[in-house]
Amino acid sequence: MTQASKTTQTPPAASPAKARVDEGGRGPATAAGWTAPPAAADGRIGRRTPDTIPRGFRNLLSLHDFERAARRHLPRPLYAYVSGGVEEGRSIRNATDAYDDHVLLPRFCTPVAGASAATRVLDEDWQAPFAIAPMGIAAMMGYRADLALAGAAREAGIPMVISGSSLIPLEEIMQVYPRAWFQAYVPPDEPRLRALLERARAAGVQTLVITIDSPVGSNRENNIRAGFSSPLRPSLRLAWDGITRPRWLLQTFLPTLWRHGIPHFENLYAERGVPIIARHVQREFGGRAHFSWDHLAHIRRLWPGRLVVKGILHPGDARRAVATGADAIGVSNHGGRQLDGTVAPLHVLPHIREALPDTPILLDGAIRRGTQAVKALALGADLVLVGRPFNYAAALGRQPGVDWAISILKGEITRTLAQVGLRRIDELSPDILLPRGPIPPGAIPSDGGQDASDQPADHL
Ligand SMILES: Cc1cc2nc3c(=O)[nH]c(=O)nc-3n(C[C@H](O)[C@H](O)[C@H](O)COP(=O)(O)O)c2cc1C
């Protein structure tokens, strides 16, 4: 799906047979010729009632709730590592605020029964237009968290991106979810790069994500203040931070140590990396300061599968990545964790879409609501990535927690789609958005969009 295929507001010309499947059968025809929808067909879209919420998750009604609960659940240094950004936190704020610069302009009286969040990206069908973003060290937050994330993504039929900084070997994660993607940080030398790519290929990875937005280490002073380092340095303070979070200690940390020993960085290179808790070991950053487009071209030559380049903010870089052979690009400021004060990914998205009308575009950063995801999809993204909330969900509730977080976001997206008058993700376009604030007269064409002839013929 590309923007070219998204610019029309015309509802799909659903065949009667298709509409019947979507609506789960027709209701009785009335004297006036109306066909009433079957009971609950429309009201079910994105609907939640107290009795449909899984036990144990009654206080987790939105993705924000997972963050609040995780703050109480996780040891302070770990919560700081996941939640934090760099320096003043401006990149996080910019990314978050950008969604409010756009408001939704709904259209009504177009049939939306059977509205679906399903989509097609990179030649594969997915049940929802979002993916689980790559996140390092997740298995310190939740027990074997990467496996919980992979299992939930598999069940939900959405992409999950294995992190290059994960503590679980990518082979184990691929066994749980063979459609998972693998994100690599490029090793500093060619033999190690070759070996890592060969390892990913042997594990069955088909989609490789190269993150390019970390040429040097970032300034995460909040980590230092909170006592987080990578690797973690054993200390009385760290022990106290763990002991004062007994649920995390008993459900995540002790079972991990008991069954698997101290976790190591498993996916930075072909061979095992350093342990996550160590007194004197330095984590090798990887020497990425020299990384150039020539290196990306070399990766393209070595990697036979799909290639996604993540961490792009400049339209020129987006074009360059595609010219170098990327199959898709990821517009991202790394969750505000690299450079502070960057432009919001959402604000550059339309420019990148304009530069690359036919390339699949992924976008991430601060998406916590279905309405935010829909805004990004309307402005040109084909898929959005969501990070922190799924990390918290795995910490709080293992795979059922992630299942629940996914179902919340998917429900919100489906409901938003129907509420703006659409049924399919590929119908989203900038036409459903306006800039926030007063609208000058004449700025909204009253003859645009759906008219009677656009309506599916079988709705009356
Ligand atoms: C705890 C954590 C670890 C991350 N680790 C990685 C990583 O290993 N590789 C990567 O490309 N991005 C990494 N990211 C960035 C995410 O993939 C994604 O760009 C960002 O988290 C999206 O923003 P959100 O968390 O606000 O949804 C990490 C983010 C977090 C929060």
The ligand as an ORCA input file, in Angstrom:
! r2SCAN-3c Opt
* xyz 0 1
  C      13.560      0.515     26.121
  C      13.774      0.826     24.675
  C      14.760      0.164     23.963
  C      14.932      0.426     22.599
  N      15.851     -0.292     21.906
  C      15.955     -0.129     20.566
  C      16.797     -0.971     19.803
  O      17.451     -1.870     20.323
  N      16.855     -0.747     18.466
  C      16.124      0.234     17.842
  O      16.207      0.396     16.624
  N      15.296      1.037     18.552
  C      15.184      0.863     19.884
  N      14.313      1.638     20.595
  C      13.474      2.621     19.890
  C      12.148      1.970     19.469
  O      12.357      0.975     18.502
  C      11.160      2.996     18.899
  O      11.796      3.747     17.895
  C      10.608      3.937     19.973
  O      10.585      3.324     21.226
  C       9.197      4.358     19.587
  O       8.700      5.233     20.501
  P       7.628      4.839     21.670
  O       8.382      4.016     22.655
  O       7.276      6.176     22.198
  O       6.498      4.108     21.038
  C      14.140      1.393     21.956
  C      13.166      2.081     22.692
  C      12.962      1.797     24.017
  C      11.879      2.509     24.763
*
